[in-house]
Amino acid sequence: MSEADTSGTAQDTSPGRRGWIRDPLAGLVDAVVALPDGLATAALIGVNPVAGLYAAAIGPAVGGMLTSSRLMIVATTSASAVMAAEALAAFSGEARTSALMLLVLLSGGFLVLFGLLQAGRLVRFVSHAVMTGFMLGVAVMLILSQLPTLIGYSPQPPAEVGPLLSRLFHMGRIAPHTAIIGLSTLALLLILRRTRLSLWSPLLALAVPTLSMAALGWSDVPTVASGSPIPRGFPLPRLPALDSLTLDLVGSAFAIAVVVAIQGAGVSQGLAVAHGRRANVSRDMMAQGAANCASSLMSGIGVGGSVSQTALNVSLGAATRWAGISAGIWLLVFILLIPNLVGLVPTSGLAALMVSAGASAINWREALSIWRVGGGARLAIVATFSACLALSIPVAVGIGVLVTIVYFVSSSATDVSMRMVVQRPDGQAEEQPPPAALASHQILVLDVWGSLFFAGARTLQENLPDPAGAEEPAVILRMRGHSAVDATLIEVLDDYAHRLSKQGGTLYLSGVSDGLAEQFRRSGKLLPSSNVHIVPVQPIIGAATRTALAEARRWSEDHDNRAS
């Protein structure tokens, strides 16, 4: 992923004439959509849903000022919420809220640290298969964890797959009124998404069942206010208490930061491709980290780069980062004006929004495509998905990263190919499979592709033609494109040069860059001698190889003349 200095320009920060109207209007719609999402995400974590509103206001405002991707929206995300809910399973009541604030602050700190360390360059090493498997697992866990709240199941089962599935079949423990409200919210949401009101579907899907519940007098349906009091106004900044600080909480914060960083990188890179601008992924990590730290200080939940909110912002015609900032300002106005209305929202309706979000996150087409690729990609998606369901999500993140590393190393080791280059009578160069062994007085040109680090170098060693039994062979190995190597390849080539020398032969390394030649010099191996010849890289492709071939022919002729 490209890293660039994309600091704010006048175009980024000044809305312009049309932008003064368009950006605040886009921000208003962003805020309307973010309001129910924030409530539902906080309810998923198991804290006061108003904490989701605080985060929904802080995230776009702080993130919008700092991201390199000017249209990127930093908002509440279901993936980090599922992970937070799992990390806080041992806490309840006020202790849970306090632990959440600390968790959000820690994850924000890790994100800032990632950005300072320029970790954006490392995101590319997390394979698409691993992230797809992880998101599938999170989506399934999200749906299963919200089903009990959706249908009013009592008592709440633990958030493991087995107990959830087994207990949900006991229909006698389902509250009918709660189930009707939750399922009607879900149905209304699905129906409205297919109409011209799709933009307002989350808000309408919550409003209609809420009004219906009040009209029918169903006071037994749990609401936001019945679970926890709704504070008025905006909280004052405060540092979270350190009472709940544990190694497990720190590990969970690190895992959340990794997932937020990877998701945010995907959002910013998607914007960069769509708008022809380079993204600074490391700067976006710091922006998301700052937004999380600010959200924690204001008693909000965690935030990150949101795919859906960013896509909405773009579709609304937002021109600058002021659209995201204004979304935060609009939400602040909502929080100050309508705290009592928020308390009337049924929690089963919020669960319906989360179930819908989980279902939307399941990309069967992408999963099927990865499965059909087979090999390491199939192993990666299955391992990560299974780990999400059977183990904790932080462990699943670790397994996913481990699978990525193993897959990358193994594929790099096997993705090494070598071809013999033969000049045809018409002057064209033709690639052919290399021989298993060298012939006497043969001049052989070899082209090599792939990673030549570590195991890749050993793969090359296994495929080099055997010089045993040949007299005075010359091998030209094209090194163009290999700007840096490790000690393993140097040892492999030095050993091959000695084997050629024992047969009276020689090794030519053509297309060697200055940096590569300096590595050879520092190693004390492959220095220019009678059995090793270094031909520097030239601007014209193939020129260094032609030079090496001419020198090898002269070397062979000289040896033939001496023998005669």
Backbone hydrogen bonds, N-H to C=O, Kabsch-Sander energy under -0.5 kcal/mol:
donor,donor_aa,acceptor,acceptor_aa,energy
6,T,4,A,-1.3
13,T,9,T,-1.9
14,S,10,A,-2.3
19,G,15,P,-0.8
20,W,16,G,-1.6
21,I,18,R,-1.0
22,R,18,R,-2.9
23,D,19,G,-2.1
25,L,21,I,-1.6
26,A,22,R,-2.5
27,G,23,D,-2.6
28,L,24,P,-1.9
29,V,25,L,-2.0
30,D,26,A,-2.5
31,A,27,G,-2.3
32,V,28,L,-2.3
33,V,29,V,-2.2
34,A,30,D,-2.3
35,L,31,A,-1.8
37,D,33,V,-1.1
38,G,34,A,-2.9
39,L,35,L,-2.0
40,A,36,P,-2.6
41,T,37,D,-2.5
42,A,38,G,-2.1
43,A,39,L,-2.2
44,L,40,A,-2.0
45,I,41,T,-1.5
46,G,42,A,-1.3
47,V,42,A,-1.8
51,A,48,N,-2.4
52,G,49,P,-1.3
53,L,49,P,-0.9
54,Y,50,V,-2.2
55,A,51,A,-1.9
56,A,52,G,-2.3
57,A,53,L,-1.6
58,I,54,Y,-2.6
59,G,55,A,-3.0
61,A,57,A,-1.0
62,V,58,I,-2.8
63,G,59,G,-2.4
64,G,60,P,-1.8
65,M,61,A,-1.0
66,L,62,V,-0.9
66,L,63,G,-0.8
67,T,63,G,-2.3
70,R,68,S,-0.9
72,M,69,S,-1.8
74,V,72,M,-0.5
75,A,73,I,-0.7
75,A,304,G,-2.6
81,A,77,T,-1.4
82,V,78,S,-2.6
83,M,79,A,-1.9
84,A,80,S,-2.3
85,A,81,A,-2.7
86,E,82,V,-1.9
87,A,83,M,-2.2
88,L,84,A,-1.7
89,A,86,E,-1.2
91,F,88,L,-2.0
95,A,92,S,-1.1
96,R,92,S,-0.7
96,R,93,G,-0.5
97,T,93,G,-1.4
98,S,94,E,-2.6
99,A,95,A,-2.4
100,L,96,R,-2.2
101,M,97,T,-2.1
102,L,98,S,-1.8
103,L,99,A,-2.5
104,V,100,L,-2.8
105,L,101,M,-2.1
106,L,102,L,-2.6
107,S,103,L,-2.5
108,G,104,V,-2.2
109,G,105,L,-2.3
110,F,106,L,-2.4
111,L,107,S,-2.1
112,V,108,G,-2.2
113,L,109,G,-2.3
114,F,110,F,-2.8
115,G,111,L,-2.2
116,L,112,V,-2.4
117,L,113,L,-2.1
118,Q,115,G,-1.5
119,A,114,F,-2.9
121,R,118,Q,-1.4
122,L,119,A,-1.6
123,V,119,A,-0.8
125,F,122,L,-1.9
126,V,123,V,-1.9
127,S,125,F,-0.7
131,M,127,S,-1.9
132,T,128,H,-2.3
133,G,129,A,-2.4
134,F,130,V,-2.4
135,M,131,M,-2.7
136,L,132,T,-2.2
137,G,133,G,-2.2
138,V,134,F,-2.7
139,A,135,M,-2.3
140,V,136,L,-2.3
141,M,137,G,-2.4
142,L,138,V,-2.5
143,I,139,A,-2.2
144,L,140,V,-2.6
145,S,141,M,-2.4
146,Q,142,L,-1.3
147,L,143,I,-1.2
150,L,146,Q,-2.4
151,I,147,L,-1.9
152,G,148,P,-0.6
153,Y,148,P,-2.8
154,S,173,R,-1.6
160,E,158,P,-1.1
161,V,389,L,-0.6
164,L,160,E,-2.0
165,L,161,V,-2.4
166,S,162,G,-2.4
167,R,163,P,-2.4
168,L,164,L,-1.5
169,F,166,S,-0.7
170,H,167,R,-1.7
171,M,169,F,-1.5
173,R,170,H,-1.7
174,I,171,M,-1.8
175,A,151,I,-0.7
175,A,152,G,-0.7
179,A,151,I,-0.5
179,A,175,A,-2.6
180,I,176,P,-2.5
181,I,177,H,-2.3
182,G,178,T,-2.6
183,L,179,A,-2.9
184,S,180,I,-2.4
185,T,181,I,-2.1
186,L,182,G,-2.0
187,A,183,L,-2.6
188,L,184,S,-2.8
189,L,185,T,-2.2
190,L,186,L,-2.1
191,I,187,A,-2.3
192,L,188,L,-2.8
193,R,189,L,-1.5
194,R,191,I,-1.5
195,T,192,L,-1.8
198,S,195,T,-1.4
200,W,197,L,-1.2
201,S,198,S,-1.0
204,L,200,W,-2.6
205,A,201,S,-2.8
206,L,202,P,-1.1
207,A,203,L,-2.4
208,V,204,L,-2.5
210,T,206,L,-1.6
211,L,207,A,-2.5
212,S,208,V,-2.5
213,M,209,P,-2.6
214,A,210,T,-1.8
215,A,211,L,-2.4
216,L,212,S,-2.3
217,G,213,M,-0.7
218,W,213,M,-2.0
219,S,217,G,-1.9
221,V,218,W,-1.1
224,V,345,V,-2.2
225,A,343,G,-2.3
227,G,223,T,-1.1
228,S,224,V,-1.4
238,R,297,L,-2.3
245,L,242,L,-1.5
250,V,246,T,-2.1
251,G,247,L,-2.7
252,S,248,D,-2.4
253,A,249,L,-2.4
254,F,250,V,-2.2
255,A,251,G,-2.2
256,I,252,S,-2.6
257,A,253,A,-2.4
258,V,254,F,-2.2
259,V,255,A,-2.2
260,V,256,I,-2.9
261,A,257,A,-2.5
262,I,258,V,-2.3
263,Q,259,V,-2.8
264,G,260,V,-2.9
265,A,261,A,-2.1
266,G,262,I,-1.9
267,V,263,Q,-2.0
268,S,264,G,-2.7
269,Q,265,A,-2.6
270,G,266,G,-1.9
271,L,267,V,-2.0
272,A,268,S,-2.2
273,V,269,Q,-2.3
274,A,270,G,-2.1
275,H,271,L,-2.2
276,G,272,A,-1.0
277,R,272,A,-1.3
281,V,2,S,-0.7
281,V,279,A,-0.9
284,D,280,N,-2.0
285,M,281,V,-1.8
286,M,282,S,-1.9
287,A,283,R,-2.2
288,Q,284,D,-2.4
289,G,285,M,-2.4
290,A,286,M,-2.7
291,A,287,A,-2.2
292,N,288,Q,-2.1
293,C,289,G,-2.4
294,A,290,A,-2.5
295,S,291,A,-2.4
296,S,292,N,-2.5
297,L,293,C,-2.1
298,M,294,A,-1.4
299,S,296,S,-1.7
300,G,295,S,-4.0
301,I,51,A,-1.2
304,G,75,A,-2.6
306,S,73,I,-2.5
307,V,305,G,-0.5
310,T,306,S,-1.8
311,A,307,V,-2.3
312,L,308,S,-2.2
313,N,309,Q,-2.3
314,V,310,T,-2.2
315,S,311,A,-2.3
316,L,312,L,-1.6
317,G,314,V,-1.7
318,A,313,N,-1.7
321,R,12,D,-1.4
323,A,320,T,-1.4
325,I,321,R,-1.8
326,S,322,W,-2.6
327,A,323,A,-1.6
328,G,324,G,-1.6
329,I,325,I,-1.7
330,W,326,S,-2.8
331,L,327,A,-2.1
332,L,328,G,-1.8
333,V,329,I,-1.8
334,F,330,W,-2.2
335,I,331,L,-2.5
336,L,332,L,-1.8
337,L,333,V,-1.8
338,I,334,F,-2.8
342,V,338,I,-1.5
343,G,339,P,-1.2
344,L,340,N,-0.6
344,L,341,L,-1.0
345,V,342,V,-1.3
347,T,222,P,-1.7
348,S,222,P,-0.6
349,G,346,P,-0.6
350,L,346,P,-1.4
351,A,347,T,-2.1
352,A,348,S,-1.6
353,L,349,G,-1.6
354,M,350,L,-1.7
355,V,351,A,-2.6
356,S,352,A,-2.3
357,A,353,L,-2.2
358,G,354,M,-2.6
359,A,355,V,-2.4
360,S,356,S,-2.3
361,A,357,A,-1.4
362,I,358,G,-0.6
362,I,359,A,-0.9
363,N,361,A,-0.9
364,W,362,I,-1.0
367,A,363,N,-2.2
368,L,364,W,-2.7
369,S,365,R,-1.9
370,I,366,E,-2.3
371,W,367,A,-2.3
372,R,368,L,-2.1
373,V,369,S,-1.2
374,G,370,I,-1.2
377,A,374,G,-1.0
378,R,374,G,-0.7
379,L,375,G,-1.7
380,A,376,G,-2.5
381,I,377,A,-2.2
382,V,378,R,-2.1
383,A,379,L,-2.6
384,T,380,A,-2.2
385,F,381,I,-2.1
386,S,382,V,-2.6
387,A,383,A,-2.1
388,C,384,T,-1.9
389,L,385,F,-1.4
390,A,386,S,-2.9
391,L,387,A,-2.3
396,A,392,S,-2.1
397,V,393,I,-2.4
398,G,394,P,-2.1
399,I,395,V,-2.7
400,G,396,A,-2.6
401,V,397,V,-2.4
402,L,398,G,-2.4
403,V,399,I,-3.0
404,T,400,G,-2.2
405,I,401,V,-2.3
406,V,402,L,-2.7
407,Y,403,V,-2.8
408,F,404,T,-2.7
409,V,405,I,-2.8
410,S,406,V,-2.8
411,S,407,Y,-2.6
412,S,408,F,-2.3
413,A,409,V,-1.9
414,T,410,S,-1.6
415,D,411,S,-2.1
416,V,414,T,-1.4
417,S,449,W,-1.5
419,R,447,D,-2.4
420,M,432,Q,-3.2
421,V,445,V,-2.6
422,V,420,M,-0.6
422,V,430,E,-3.2
424,R,422,V,-0.5
424,R,428,Q,-3.3
427,G,424,R,-2.0
430,E,422,V,-3.3
432,Q,420,M,-2.6
438,L,466,D,-2.7
441,H,471,E,-3.6
442,Q,439,A,-1.6
444,L,442,Q,-0.6
444,L,474,A,-2.8
446,L,444,L,-0.5
446,L,476,I,-3.3
447,D,419,R,-3.0
448,V,478,R,-0.6
449,W,417,S,-2.6
456,G,453,F,-2.5
457,A,454,F,-0.7
458,R,454,F,-1.4
459,T,455,A,-2.1
460,L,456,G,-2.0
461,Q,457,A,-2.2
462,E,458,R,-1.9
463,N,459,T,-1.1
463,N,460,L,-0.6
464,L,460,L,-1.3
466,D,436,A,-2.7
470,A,467,P,-2.1
472,E,470,A,-0.5
472,E,503,Q,-2.9
474,A,442,Q,-3.2
475,V,506,T,-2.0
476,I,444,L,-3.7
477,L,475,V,-0.6
477,L,508,Y,-3.1
478,R,446,L,-2.7
478,R,476,I,-0.6
479,M,510,S,-3.3
482,H,479,M,-2.0
483,S,481,G,-1.0
490,I,486,D,-1.7
491,E,487,A,-2.3
492,V,488,T,-2.3
493,L,489,L,-2.9
494,D,490,I,-2.4
495,D,491,E,-2.3
496,Y,492,V,-2.1
497,A,493,L,-2.4
498,H,494,D,-1.9
499,R,495,D,-2.1
500,L,496,Y,-2.3
501,S,497,A,-2.3
502,K,498,H,-2.0
503,Q,499,R,-0.7
503,Q,500,L,-0.9
504,G,501,S,-1.8
505,G,500,L,-3.4
506,T,473,P,-1.8
507,L,531,N,-2.1
508,Y,475,V,-3.2
509,L,533,H,-2.9
510,S,477,L,-1.7
510,S,508,Y,-0.6
511,G,535,V,-0.9
512,V,535,V,-2.0
517,A,513,S,-2.4
518,E,514,D,-2.1
519,Q,515,G,-1.8
520,F,516,L,-2.2
521,R,517,A,-2.2
522,R,518,E,-2.5
523,S,519,Q,-1.9
524,G,520,F,-1.0
524,G,521,R,-0.6
525,K,520,F,-1.0
529,S,532,V,-2.9
533,H,507,L,-2.5
535,V,509,L,-2.9
535,V,533,H,-0.6
537,V,512,V,-2.0
543,A,540,I,-1.9
544,A,540,I,-0.5
546,R,542,G,-2.3
547,T,543,A,-2.3
548,A,544,A,-2.4
549,L,545,T,-2.6
550,A,546,R,-2.2
551,E,547,T,-2.3
552,A,548,A,-2.5
553,R,549,L,-2.0
554,R,550,A,-2.0
555,W,551,E,-2.7
556,S,552,A,-2.3
557,E,553,R,-2.5
558,D,554,R,-2.5
559,H,555,W,-1.8
560,D,556,S,-2.2
561,N,557,E,-2.5
562,R,558,D,-2.0
563,A,559,H,-2.0
564,S,560,D,-1.9
